[in-house]
Amino acid sequence: MDHVVGIVGHRGYSGAELVRILNSHARVQPVLLDHRDDPLAHPPVRGANPPPHVPCSAEAVRAERISIVFLATPPEVSMELAPAMLAAGARVIDLSGAFRLRTPAAYATWYKQPHTQPELLAEAVYGLPEFCRARIASARLIANPGCYPTAASLAIRPLLDAGVVDRGAGVICDAKSGVSGAGRKPSLTTSFCEVTENFAAYSVLYHRHVPEVLMASGLEEREFSFTAQLLPIARGILETIYLRLLNGSSAGQLLEIYEKRYAAEPFIRLYEAGHLPDLHAVARTNYCDIGVTVDAASGRAVVVSAIDNLVKGAAGQAVQNMNLLLGYPETEGLL
């Protein structure tokens, strides 16, 4: 094995997905870093060769020669652990929102708590490979993108950059996610009886992923309307994005923009004009599937973007970032 990598939060949904992916990665050996977690709270990692457990400490990171630590933890825990992991010589890929925004003030506004590591917030590199690849490879700290912003930004930014969107008309993102996006911690809102045979919007106008979409896509807050909704399914995100076009652009022209932007991207799949992705197409994959349809007479366009929230929206994208950090082929362990 070329590198040892550690996973904190391996009993959560994203952490368990990391274990699944890394266990089949040909060039790394995962270890499970136990941090403030009752081993009886959740079932142990399944599989014929489960990774070993070691304490989550700087001493263990040094002793095990861990190259990269994944933090699949709440933001406040990531802020607590990241400095020690970095000081121990590991690079850190954080799957929480702790280091995604640019300023402590923005973090406090959207996450409703102070940021305790402003210096690391300033250092962190946003880990959306399709847009930030050049900076990722040399970073010490990667802020793995959120699931909703991944699907939204990959769909919106190429069109904004190409200048075909009527920004004055606004961009609307109607986003739906499976329940695993809320994490594994029990709550009434995500309990079976509340979710099954139900469908609900939440965090309307104040979802904490909004500033991340603005940052990654280039939109202004006044130009963007985002609504998150909870689907009664385990996993997957499907976003239906509504916008107005300039200059009478056709669906074919929009696809040409996407094709040019994503020609070399292994995890972006584009659909023929008028054909749209669904959740079955992306389940348990690291793909983002994008389809577009246009009404030329009115200038209306609808873009549909679909990902698996636990893979491209979390663990898979984290492994994609790990591959970039370690100089491996970006698709290693993901195809």
Buried (B, 14 or more C-beta within 10 A) or exposed (E): EEBBBBBBBBBBBBBBBBBBBBBEBEBBBBBBBBBEBEEEEEEEBEEEEBBEBBEBBBEBBEEBEBBBBBBBBBBBBBBBBBBBBBEBEBBBBBBBBBBBBBEBEBBEEBBEEEBBBBEBBEBBBBBBBBBBBEEBBEBBBBBBBBBBBBBBBBBBBBBBEBEBBBBEBBBBBBBBBBBBBBBBEEEEEBEEEBBEEEEEEEEEEEBBBBBBBBBBBBBEEEBBBBBBBBBBBBBBBBBBBBBBBBEEBBBEBBBEBBEEBBEEBBBBBBBEBEEBBEBEBBBEBBBBBBBBBBEEEEBBBBBBBBBBBBBBBBBBBBBBBBBBBBEBEBEBBBE
